[in-house]
């Protein structure tokens, strides 16, 4: 969308074309991003480095104990026809040659590329170093750069060094090249990985490990060296404005810059103040990374993921539609894309109503400095609400409607910055708009005056509908501050008094007492004593296993085990339709572990989820549904994994379902526990009611995911991811204490143990979890002493040490007003 500049002078003659680059630079001028501006460290680069490192460690563990799956996939490559092998062989060679040519081009254009040659060298060196470390962790010694001709490479070579180097070199170039070339580089890397497997010089584990090492090396290099920020400088912006026929003076950057864009101020030739928002070549990636990051941390409702031009068009469209709805907005001067930059030019708004507020009102630190209520006329407040009513009647929302985005011009409110706005908004989005503006006004003038103005402007029904969103979790970051927590209850009380509607009662959270922890300790002691008697454990063997352990692997396993909190948080996101922030959900998973030591983990999860989801406008039934869905999906995943493992058991020589003599005693312990649990459920009415309620809720709640195949896939996928992460952690424990099991076998043991432990309603699965894991390990051939040591170590990493942090997480959630 492009709007002709209103009142602008006639377009000036086009500027002469720039001087062409020297001949030796001309070859790369169309591939590399010009005018990259300042460098930055992006969250996406940190994420790439961390994820790549974790996958590389897992691949090294898998390479040391290859299972039937790795052999089966390698067998497929061996059966490919010769013409396909020749094609992949050529592709593998061409990919390496292409990477070398790119390096040469960069070196020949050093004056234009700056630190890029050094970055490529550093990435390649990091890939080589990572490959050497991973190869030693897998017990393969130094990796080979060229394992050999087609079909003659070592079947146990790990990782594929050439794939790691090509991946690191091409991916570190990603922020420096144009978008089509970025996509081509991703394709080259994918072909390299596929070709290495297809021609028989590497198995899937070798390729995955090399790919992860290359990604980690590229991410780490970009974090250390920095990458182009994608934000044009003043000269580029001035040239783009001139191309649009907009002559300006005093072009300058704003002191505060949002993520993913650049804000500039200028004055038109006729004296009008202008605001210019620019999205550069790399703004799409920066905007996407910023959107994810701010959504995870602050639950900011950023503009939807789009190209830079679509971002500009989105805000321009919202501005035009709001103007047609009778809402005063900033003048739209131009919206266009020039020379790779997307620009939105608006008339600069007058100082906002937030500029006279105290430092704690909006967290900005601007204003009078007293942090107290300020004098804003009631007529002004009502006029703002009248504008909001017109906006909502047109089906539009602002997205972050604070007083910082409201200015007064000639006695009329002017709304600005519709970047986070929504077209065809639903009731929940309108209610959140009302809650945000109501809170922002209450911080400035007090809850009573803000509620009175809102009721007079949009009506009591719309104000009452915003009550579920009067929570700190639903507020944008700009409304943070010390006064917010005290202001929100005052607003709720004022709404109840003014409209006669009461907010929903907060969920009652079971507090953990010392008596509960002592009870858990006694259960743990009794369970271990009974287990050691039934299994005839030799504690001397157990202590020898721990004394001779490789604690570096155990430490890695402990760190990996914490990744289940993120997977479980992602599962919670799929069980409700409301958008939830990830970081508080991760803290909630640790809090559930802490509460689960004192009471049933299911009951504790329901209580905590009820209080947490209430902050986002969901009732207690939704929390019960979410917990039931999570438990149901987890059980289904465990059953499927166990069944698949049993079907493949005859092909896995490590699995001995008969087991040694003491396995029957452990199985007896588990069966007795299951029978006693069934008796307890049938005899105790309270437990029976809870079980019946859980089953009915699980059946009813299936409609949440059956309505959306993507949601169902996410629900079962995140549960599978959590199980696989847990299995990786236990695989590390096995490596450190009794290195003999492939990952597939450990996954089977983990799923079976989780399935058995879920049947017994013991707080924290104390004793039952250890028994189930030990029995599974004994079933696959591990001696009882090391099996018990592994089980206890695994439970320490997953169930007993995390609640220590969970106590802090519980206090953090209460302090940040995410739970009661």
C-alpha positions in Angstrom: 0.0 0.0 0.0 1.4 3.4 -0.9 -0.2 6.7 0.0 0.8 9.9 -1.8 2.4 12.4 0.6 -0.3 15.0 1.6 0.7 18.5 0.9 4.2 17.6 -0.2 6.2 19.5 -2.7 6.5 18.2 -6.2 8.8 15.2 -6.6 12.4 16.3 -7.2 14.3 14.8 -10.2 15.7 11.4 -9.4 19.2 11.3 -8.0 21.9 10.0 -10.3 22.7 6.3 -9.9 25.5 5.4 -7.5 29.0 4.8 -8.9 29.3 1.1 -9.8 31.6 -0.9 -7.5 35.1 -1.9 -8.7 35.3 -4.9 -11.0 36.6 -7.3 -8.4 33.6 -6.3 -6.1 31.0 -6.4 -8.8 30.7 -10.1 -8.7 29.4 -10.1 -5.1 27.4 -6.9 -5.1 24.2 -8.6 -5.9 24.6 -11.3 -3.2 25.7 -9.5 -0.1 23.6 -7.2 1.9 24.6 -3.6 1.4 24.7 -1.0 4.2 24.4 -3.5 7.1 24.7 -0.8 9.7 25.8 -1.6 13.3 26.3 -5.1 14.5 24.2 -6.9 17.1 23.9 -10.1 19.1 20.6 -11.7 18.4 18.7 -14.1 20.7 18.2 -16.4 17.7 22.0 -16.9 17.4 22.2 -17.8 21.1 19.3 -20.3 20.6 21.1 -21.9 17.6 24.3 -22.3 19.6 22.5 -23.9 22.6 20.2 -26.2 20.6 23.0 -27.3 18.3 25.2 -28.1 21.3 22.5 -30.2 23.0 21.8 -32.1 19.8 25.5 -32.7 19.3 25.9 -34.1 22.8 22.9 -36.4 22.2 24.3 -37.6 18.9 27.7 -38.3 20.5 25.9 -40.5 23.1 23.9 -42.3 20.3 27.0 -42.8 18.2 28.7 -44.6 21.0 25.9 -47.1 21.3 24.2 -47.5 17.9 20.9 -49.3 17.9 18.7 -51.1 15.4 17.2 -47.9 14.0 20.6 -46.5 13.0 21.4 -49.8 11.2 18.1 -49.9 9.5 18.4 -46.4 8.1 21.9 -47.2 6.9 20.6 -50.3 5.2 18.2 -48.2 3.1 21.1 -46.2 1.8 23.0 -49.3 0.8 20.0 -50.5 -1.3 19.9 -47.3 -3.4 20.4 -47.8 -7.2 23.8 -46.9 -8.6 22.5 -43.9 -10.6 21.1 -42.4 -7.4 24.3 -43.0 -5.6 26.3 -41.3 -8.4 23.9 -38.3 -8.3 24.3 -37.9 -4.6 28.0 -38.3 -4.9 28.2 -35.5 -7.3 25.9 -33.3 -5.2 28.1 -34.0 -2.1 31.2 -32.9 -4.0 29.5 -29.8 -5.5 28.3 -28.6 -2.1 31.8 -28.6 -0.8 33.1 -26.8 -3.9 30.4 -24.2 -3.6 31.3 -23.5 0.0 35.0 -23.1 -1.0 34.0 -20.7 -3.8 32.0 -18.6 -1.4 35.0 -18.4 0.9 37.2 -17.2 -1.9 34.7 -14.5 -2.9 34.5 -13.2 0.6 38.3 -13.1 0.9 38.7 -11.3 -2.4 36.2 -8.6 -1.2 37.8 -8.1 2.3 37.5 -4.3 2.2 33.7 -4.6 1.7 33.1 -7.5 4.0 34.8 -6.3 7.2 35.0 -9.0 9.8 33.2 -11.6 7.7 36.3 -13.5 6.6 37.4 -13.8 10.2 33.8 -15.0 11.2 34.0 -17.7 8.5 37.4 -18.8 9.7 36.2 -18.8 13.3 33.1 -20.8 12.4 35.1 -23.4 10.5 37.6 -23.7 13.3 34.8 -24.1 15.8 33.2 -26.8 13.7 36.5 -28.7 13.5 37.0 -28.4 17.2 33.5 -29.5 18.0 33.8 -32.4 15.7 37.0 -33.5 17.4 35.4 -33.3 20.9 32.3 -35.1 19.8 34.3 -37.8 18.1 36.3 -38.4 21.3 33.1 -38.5 23.3 31.7 -41.2 21.0 35.0 -43.1 21.4 36.0 -42.8 17.7 39.2 -40.8 18.1 40.0 -38.2 15.5 37.4 -37.7 12.8 38.3 -38.2 9.1 37.9 -35.3 6.8 37.2 -37.6 3.8 36.1 -41.0 5.0 36.7 -42.6 1.6 35.1 -43.3 -1.7 31.5 -44.3 -2.2 30.3 -47.1 0.1 33.8 -47.7 1.6 33.7 -45.3 4.6 33.8 -46.6 8.2 30.3 -47.4 9.4 31.2 -46.0 12.8 32.8 -42.7 11.8 31.4 -39.8 13.8 30.8 -37.0 13.0 30.9 -36.2 9.3 33.5 -33.5 9.4 32.9 -32.1 5.9 29.2 -31.6 6.6 30.0 -29.8 9.8 32.4 -27.4 8.1 30.1 -26.7 5.1 27.2 -26.1 7.5 29.1 -23.7 9.7 30.5 -21.7 6.8 27.3 -21.3 5.0 25.1 -20.6 8.0 27.4 -18.0 9.4 26.9 -16.1 6.2 23.2 -16.0 6.6 22.8 -12.5 8.1 25.3 -11.1 5.5 23.6 -12.2 2.3 20.3 -11.5 0.6 17.2 -13.7 1.4 17.2 -15.8 -1.8 20.9 -16.8 -1.1 20.0 -17.6 2.5 17.4 -20.1 1.4 19.8 -21.5 -1.2 22.4 -22.1 1.5 19.9 -24.0 3.7 19.2 -26.1 0.6 22.9 -26.8 0.1 23.3 -27.9 3.7 20.2 -30.2 3.4 21.6 -31.8 0.2 25.0 -32.3 1.9 23.4 -34.1 4.8 21.2 -36.3 2.6 24.1 -37.0 0.2 26.5 -38.0 2.9 24.0 -40.6 4.1 23.0 -41.8 0.6 26.5 -42.5 -0.6 27.3 -44.6 2.4 30.1 -42.6 4.1 27.9 -41.6 7.1 24.9 -42.9 9.0 22.0 -40.8 10.2 23.6 -40.3 13.6 26.9 -39.1 12.0 25.0 -36.6 9.8 22.8 -35.3 12.6 25.8 -34.8 14.8 27.7 -33.0 12.1 24.7 -30.8 11.3 24.3 -29.9 15.0 28.0 -29.1 15.4 27.8 -26.8 12.3 24.7 -25.0 13.6 26.3 -24.6 17.0 29.6 -23.3 15.5 27.7 -20.8 13.3 25.5 -19.6 16.2 28.5 -19.2 18.6 30.5 -17.3 16.0 27.6 -14.9 15.4 27.2 -14.3 19.1 31.0 -13.6 19.5 31.5 -11.5 16.3 28.0 -10.0 15.9 25.8 -9.9 12.8 24.3 -7.1 10.7 21.5 -5.5 12.6 19.6 -5.0 9.4 18.9 -1.4 10.3 19.7 1.2 7.6 21.7 4.2 8.5 20.6 7.9 8.1 22.0 8.1 4.6 20.0 5.1 3.4 16.8 6.4 5.0 17.3 9.8 3.5 17.8 8.3 0.1 14.7 6.1 0.5 12.6 9.1 1.5 13.9 11.1 -1.5 12.9 8.2 -3.7 9.4 8.6 -2.4 9.5 12.3 -3.1 9.5 13.3 0.6 12.0 16.0 1.4 12.9 16.2 5.1 15.3 18.0 7.4 16.7 17.2 10.8 16.6 13.4 10.2 17.6 11.6 13.4 17.1 8.4 15.3 14.7 8.3 18.3 16.3 7.7 21.6 14.3 4.6 22.3 14.1 1.9 19.6 11.7 -1.0 19.4 12.7 -4.5 18.3 12.8 -5.3 14.7 12.5 -1.7 13.3 14.1 1.7 13.5 12.2 4.8 14.6 13.4 8.2 13.2 12.2 11.8 13.6 12.3 14.5 11.0 10.6 17.6 9.8 9.0 18.0 6.4 9.9 21.0 4.2 6.6 22.6 5.3 7.5 22.3 8.9 5.4 19.3 9.8 7.0 16.9 12.3 7.2 13.3 10.9 7.8 9.9 12.4 9.5 7.4 10.1 9.4 3.6 10.9 11.9 1.6 8.8 12.2 -2.1 8.4 15.5 -3.0 6.8 16.6 -6.1 4.8 17.1 -8.2 7.9 14.2 -6.8 9.8 12.0 -9.9 9.2 14.4 -12.1 11.1 15.0 -9.5 13.8 11.3 -8.9 14.2 10.6 -12.7 14.3 13.3 -13.3 16.9 12.1 -10.3 19.0 8.5 -11.4 18.7 9.3 -14.8 20.0 11.6 -13.5 22.8 9.1 -10.8 24.0 6.2 -13.3 23.8 8.1 -15.8 25.9 9.2 -13.3 28.5 6.5 -10.7 28.6 3.5 -12.0 26.6 3.6 -8.9 24.5 1.2 -9.2 21.6 3.6 -8.4 18.8 2.5 -8.0 15.1 2.0 -11.3 13.3 5.0 -12.8 11.6 5.3 -11.3 8.1 7.7 -9.8 5.7 8.9 -6.3 6.3 6.5 -4.8 3.7 3.6 -6.7 5.2 4.5 -5.3 8.6 4.3 -1.8 7.2 1.1 -2.6 5.3 -0.5 -4.0 8.4 0.1 -0.9 10.5 -0.9 1.3 7.6 -4.1 -0.6 7.1 -5.0 -0.4 10.8 -4.4 3.3 10.7 -6.6 3.9 7.7 -9.4 1.7 9.0 -9.3 3.4 12.4 -9.5 6.8 10.7 -12.5 5.7 8.7 -14.1 4.5 12.0 -14.0 8.1 13.2 -10.9 7.6 15.5 -8.3 10.4 15.3 -5.0 8.8 14.3 -1.6 10.0 13.1 -1.6 11.2 9.5 -0.5 8.5 7.1 2.0 10.1 4.8 3.5 7.1 3.0 3.9 3.4 3.2 6.1 1.7 0.6 9.2 -0.4 0.0 12.3 1.2 -1.6 15.7 -0.2 -2.2 15.0 -3.2 0.1 13.7 -1.0 3.0 10.1 -0.9 4.0 9.1 2.5 5.3 6.0 3.9 7.1 5.9 7.7 7.3 3.4 9.2 9.7 2.7 12.6 11.1 4.5 12.7 14.5 2.0 12.6 17.3 1.9 15.2 20.1 3.3 14.3 23.5 1.4 11.5 25.0 -0.7 11.6 28.1 1.9 9.3 29.7 4.5 12.1 29.4 3.1 13.9 32.5 2.9 10.8 34.7 5.2 9.7 37.4 8.1 7.3 36.9 6.3 4.2 38.3 3.2 4.7 36.2 4.4 3.1 33.0 7.8 2.0 33.9 9.4 4.5 31.6 10.9 6.8 34.1 9.5 9.9 32.4 7.1 12.4 33.9 6.8 14.6 36.9 8.9 12.4 39.0 6.6 12.1 42.0 5.0 8.8 41.0 1.6 10.1 42.3 -1.7 10.6 40.6 -1.8 13.5 38.1 -4.5 15.9 37.1 -6.2 14.7 33.9 -9.7 16.0 33.3 -12.5 13.6 33.4 -13.6 14.8 30.0 -10.3 13.7 28.6 -10.7 10.3 30.1 -14.2 9.9 28.7 -13.1 11.2 25.3 -10.4 8.5 25.2 -13.0 5.8 26.0 -15.4 7.1 23.4 -12.6 6.8 20.8 -12.0 3.2 22.0 -15.7 2.4 21.6 -15.6 3.6 18.0 -12.5 1.5 17.4 -14.0 -1.6 18.8 -17.4 -1.1 17.1 -15.4 -1.2 13.8 -14.0 -4.6 14.8 -10.5 -3.2 15.5 -8.2 -3.3 18.5 -5.0 -1.4 19.2 -3.0 -4.3 20.9 -1.1 -2.1 23.4 -3.5 0.6 24.3 -1.7 2.5 27.1 -1.6 6.2 27.7 1.8 6.2 26.1 0.0 5.8 22.8 -2.7 8.4 23.4 -2.1 12.1 22.8 -4.5 15.1 22.9 -4.7 17.5 19.9 -7.2 20.3 19.9 -9.1 18.6 22.8 -9.4 15.3 20.9 -7.6 12.1 21.7 -5.3 10.8 19.0 -4.3 7.1 19.0 -0.9 6.1 17.6 1.2 3.0 16.8 -1.2 0.3 15.5 1.7 -2.2 14.9 0.1 -4.7 17.3 -3.5 -4.0 16.3 -5.9 -6.7 15.0 -8.5 -6.6 12.3 -11.7 -8.4 13.0 -10.9 -8.7 16.6 -12.8 -11.2 18.9 -14.3 -10.5 22.3 -11.2 -11.6 24.2 -9.0 -9.2 22.2 -11.4 -6.3 22.8 -11.6 -7.2 26.5 -7.8 -7.2 26.8 -7.7 -3.8 25.1 -10.1 -2.4 27.7 -8.1 -4.0 30.6 -4.8 -2.5 29.4 -6.2 1.0 28.9 -8.1 0.8 32.2 -5.0 -0.2 34.1 -2.9 2.5 32.4 -5.4 5.2 33.3 -5.8 3.8 36.9 -2.0 4.1 37.4 -2.3 7.8 36.4 -5.5 9.0 38.0 -6.6 6.3 40.4 -8.8 3.2 40.0 -12.1 4.9 40.9 -11.8 7.7 38.3 -10.6 5.3 35.6 -13.5 2.9 36.1 -16.0 5.7 36.2 -14.7 7.1 33.0 -14.6 3.7 31.3 -18.2 2.9 32.3 -19.3 6.3 31.0 -17.4 5.8 27.8 -18.0 2.2 26.8 -20.6 0.9 29.2 -20.5 -1.3 32.3 -20.9 -4.6 30.3 -17.7 -4.0 28.4 -15.8 -3.0 31.5 -17.0 -6.1 33.4 -16.0 -8.3 30.5 -12.4 -7.0 31.0 -12.1 -8.3 34.6 -10.4 -11.6 33.7 -7.6 -9.7 32.0 -7.0 -7.4 35.0 -3.9 -9.5 35.8 -0.3 -8.6 35.7 0.3 -11.5 33.3 -2.0 -9.9 30.8 -0.4 -6.5 30.9 2.3 -5.3 28.4 5.8 -4.7 29.7 5.4 -1.0 29.5 2.9 -1.1 32.4 5.4 -2.7 34.8 6.3 -1.0 38.0 5.9 -1.2 41.8 2.4 0.2 41.8 0.9 -2.2 39.4 0.3 -5.1 41.8 -1.6 -2.9 44.2 -3.5 -1.1 41.5 -5.0 -4.2 39.9 -7.1 -5.3 42.9 -8.2 -1.7 43.4 -9.5 -1.7 39.8 -11.4 -5.0 40.4 -13.0 -3.6 43.5 -14.0 -0.4 41.7 -15.6 -2.4 38.9 -17.5 -4.6 41.3 -18.8 -1.6 43.1 -19.7 0.3 39.9 -21.2 -2.5 37.9 -22.3 -4.9 40.6 -20.3 -7.8 39.1 -17.9 -9.8 41.3 -14.6 -11.2 39.9 -14.2 -15.0 40.1 -12.8 -16.4 43.3 -9.1 -17.1 43.3 -8.0 -20.8 43.3 -6.9 -22.1 46.7 -3.3 -23.3 46.4 -2.2 -26.1 48.9 0.6 -24.7 50.9 3.6 -27.0 51.6 4.2 -27.6 55.3 7.1 -29.2 57.1 4.8 -32.1 58.1 4.3 -32.8 54.4 8.0 -32.9 53.6 8.6 -35.1 56.7 5.8 -37.5 55.5 7.5 -37.6 52.1 10.8 -38.4 53.6 9.4 -41.3 55.7 7.7 -42.7 52.6 11.0 -42.5 50.7 12.8 -44.3 53.5 10.2 -47.0 53.8 10.0 -47.5 50.0 13.8 -47.8 49.7 13.9 -50.3 52.6 11.2 -52.4 51.1 12.7 -52.3 47.6 16.2 -53.3 48.9 14.6 -56.2 50.7 12.5 -57.5 47.8 15.3 -57.0 45.3 18.0 -58.3 47.6 20.2 -55.3 46.8 23.9 -55.4 47.6 24.4 -51.9 48.8 28.2 -52.3 48.6 27.8 -52.8 44.8 25.6 -49.7 44.7 28.1 -47.5 46.5 30.9 -48.9 44.3 28.9 -48.0 41.2 28.6 -44.4 42.5 32.2 -44.2 43.6 33.5 -45.3 40.2 31.1 -43.2 38.2 32.0 -40.8 35.4 30.4 -37.7 37.0 30.8 -35.6 33.9 28.2 -37.7 32.2 26.0 -37.6 35.2 26.3 -33.8 35.3 25.3 -33.6 31.6 22.4 -35.8 32.3 21.2 -33.6 35.1 21.3 -30.5 32.8 19.5 -32.3 30.0 16.8 -33.5 32.4 15.8 -29.9 33.1 14.8 -29.6 29.4 11.6 -31.5 30.3 10.3 -28.4 32.0 10.3 -26.6 28.6 8.6 -29.5 26.8 6.0 -29.8 29.6 5.4 -26.1 29.3 4.9 -26.4 25.6 2.4 -29.2 26.3 0.4 -26.9 28.6 0.3 -24.4 25.7 -1.4 -26.9 23.5 -4.1 -27.9 26.0 -5.8 -24.5 26.1 -6.8 -22.1 23.4 -5.6 -19.0 25.3 -2.1 -17.9 24.4 0.2 -18.5 27.3 3.8 -17.2 28.0 6.5 -19.8 28.1 8.8 -18.6 30.9 6.2 -18.5 33.6 4.9 -21.9 32.4 8.4 -23.3 32.8 8.5 -21.9 36.4 5.1 -23.5 36.9 6.4 -26.9 36.0 9.1 -26.7 38.7 6.4 -25.5 41.2 4.3 -28.5 40.3 7.3 -30.8 41.2 7.6 -29.1 44.6 3.9 -29.3 45.4 3.9 -32.9 44.1 6.2 -34.0 46.9 3.6 -33.1 49.4 0.4 -34.1 47.7 -0.6 -36.0 44.5 1.2 -34.4 41.5 -2.1 -34.4 39.6 -4.0 -32.5 42.4 -1.1 -30.1 42.8 -1.0 -29.5 39.0 -4.7 -28.8 38.9 -4.5 -26.4 41.8 -1.6 -24.5 40.3 -2.9 -24.5 36.8 -6.3 -23.2 38.0 -4.7 -20.2 39.7 -2.3 -19.6 36.8 -4.9 -19.9 34.0 -7.3 -17.6 35.9 -4.8 -14.8 35.1 -5.6 -15.3 31.5 -9.4 -15.4 31.7 -9.8 -19.2 32.0 -11.9 -20.9 34.7 -11.2 -23.9 36.9 -12.7 -26.3 34.4 -10.1 -25.4 31.9 -7.3 -26.2 34.4 -8.8 -29.6 35.0 -9.2 -30.2 31.3 -5.5 -29.2 30.7 -4.2 -31.5 33.4 -6.4 -34.4 32.1 -5.3 -33.8 28.6 -1.6 -33.7 29.6 -1.9 -37.0 31.6 -3.9 -38.7 28.9 -1.4 -37.7 26.1 1.5 -38.7 28.3 0.0 -42.1 29.0 -0.8 -42.7 25.3 2.8 -41.8 24.3 4.2 -44.1 26.9 2.0 -47.0 25.8 2.8 -46.5 22.1 6.6 -46.4 22.8 6.4 -49.5 25.0 4.3 -51.4 22.4 6.7 -50.5 19.6 9.7 -51.5 21.7 8.1 -54.9 22.6 7.3 -55.5 18.9 10.9 -54.8 18.0 12.3 -56.7 21.1 13.1 -59.8 19.1 15.3 -57.7 16.9 17.1 -56.0 19.8 19.5 -58.5 21.4 20.0 -56.3 24.5 16.4 -56.7 25.7 15.9 -59.8 27.9 12.3 -59.8 29.1 13.0 -62.9 31.2 15.7 -61.2 33.2 17.7 -62.5 36.2 16.1 -64.1 39.2 15.7 -61.0 41.3 13.6 -59.3 38.6 10.5 -61.2 39.7 10.8 -59.7 43.2 10.8 -56.2 41.8 7.8 -57.0 39.6 6.1 -58.4 42.6 6.7 -55.0 44.4 5.2 -53.1 41.5 2.2 -55.4 41.2 1.5 -55.2 45.0 1.7 -51.4 44.8 -0.7 -51.4 41.9 -3.1 -53.7 43.7 -3.0 -51.7 46.9 -3.7 -48.5 44.9 -6.7 -50.1 43.2 -8.0 -51.2 46.6 -7.5 -47.8 48.0 -9.4 -46.2 45.1 -12.3 -48.6 45.5 -12.5 -48.3 49.3 -11.9 -44.5 49.7 -14.7 -42.5 48.2 -12.7 -39.3 47.9 -10.0 -41.1 45.8 -12.7 -42.8 43.7 -14.4 -39.5 43.0 -11.1 -37.9 41.9 -10.4 -40.8 39.6 -13.8 -40.7 38.0 -13.6 -37.0 37.6 -10.2 -37.3 36.0 -11.4 -39.9 33.5 -14.5 -38.0 32.6 -12.5 -34.8 32.2 -9.9 -36.5 29.9 -12.7 -37.9 27.7 -14.5 -34.5 27.5 -11.4 -32.5 27.0 -10.4 -34.4 23.9 -12.6 -32.0 22.0 -10.0 -29.3 22.6 -7.5 -31.1 20.4 -9.8 -33.0 18.0 -11.0 -29.6 16.7 -7.5 -28.8 15.6 -5.1 -31.5 14.1 -2.2 -29.1 14.7 -3.1 -28.8 18.4 -3.4 -32.6 18.7 0.0 -33.1 17.0 1.5 -30.5 19.3 0.0 -32.2 22.4 1.4 -35.7 21.6 4.6 -34.3 20.0 5.5 -32.3 23.1 4.8 -35.3 25.4 7.0 -37.4 23.2 9.7 -34.8 23.3 9.5 -34.7 27.1 9.8 -38.5 27.2 12.8 -38.5 24.8 14.6 -35.7 26.8 14.1 -37.8 29.9 15.5 -40.8 28.1 18.5 -38.8 26.9 19.1 -37.7 30.5 18.9 -41.3 31.8 21.1 -42.4 28.8 23.8 -40.0 30.2 23.3 -41.6 33.7 23.8 -45.0 32.2 26.9 -43.8 30.3 28.3 -42.5 33.6 27.4 -45.4 35.8 27.1 -48.5 33.6 28.0 -47.7 29.9 26.3 -50.5 28.0 22.8 -49.6 26.6 21.8 -48.0 23.3 19.4 -45.1 23.4 16.4 -47.1 22.0 16.6 -49.5 25.0 16.8 -46.6 27.5 13.8 -45.0 25.8 11.8 -48.2 26.3 12.8 -48.4 30.0 11.9 -44.7 30.5 8.5 -45.1 28.9 7.7 -48.4 30.8 8.8 -46.9 34.1 6.7 -43.8 33.6 3.7 -45.9 32.7 4.0 -48.1 35.8 4.6 -45.2 38.1 1.6 -43.2 36.8 -0.7 -46.0 38.1 0.3 -45.6 41.7 -1.0 -42.4 43.4 2.0 -41.8 45.7 3.1 -38.2 46.2 6.0 -37.6 43.8 6.0 -41.3 42.9 8.4 -41.8 45.8 9.8 -45.3 45.8 7.6 -46.4 42.9 9.6 -44.5 40.3 12.9 -46.0 41.5 11.4 -49.5 41.5 10.0 -49.1 38.0 13.3 -47.8 36.6 15.4 -50.4 38.3 13.1 -53.2 37.1 13.3 -51.9 33.6 17.0 -51.7 33.6 17.3 -55.2 35.1 15.0 -56.5 32.4 17.4 -55.3 29.7 20.4 -56.9 31.3 21.8 -54.4 33.9 22.8 -55.9 37.2 20.6 -55.0 40.1 23.2 -52.9 42.0 24.1 -50.6 39.1 20.4 -50.6 38.0 19.3 -49.2 41.4 22.2 -46.7 41.4 21.1 -45.4 38.0 17.5 -45.3 39.1 18.2 -43.2 42.2 20.5 -40.9 40.2 17.9 -40.4 37.6 15.2 -39.6 40.2 17.5 -37.1 41.9 17.9 -35.3 38.6 14.2 -35.4 37.6 12.2 -35.5 40.9 14.2 -34.7 44.0 16.6 -31.9 43.2 14.3 -29.8 40.9 11.8 -29.1 43.7 14.6 -27.3 45.5 14.5 -24.7 42.7 10.7 -25.2 42.5 10.3 -23.6 45.9 11.9 -20.4 44.5 9.8 -20.7 41.4 6.7 -20.9 43.5 7.6 -17.7 45.3 8.5 -16.0 42.0 5.1 -16.9 40.5 3.4 -15.4 43.5 5.5 -12.3 43.5 4.8 -11.8 39.8 1.1 -12.3 40.4 0.9 -15.4 38.2 -0.7 -17.5 41.0 -2.3 -16.8 44.4 
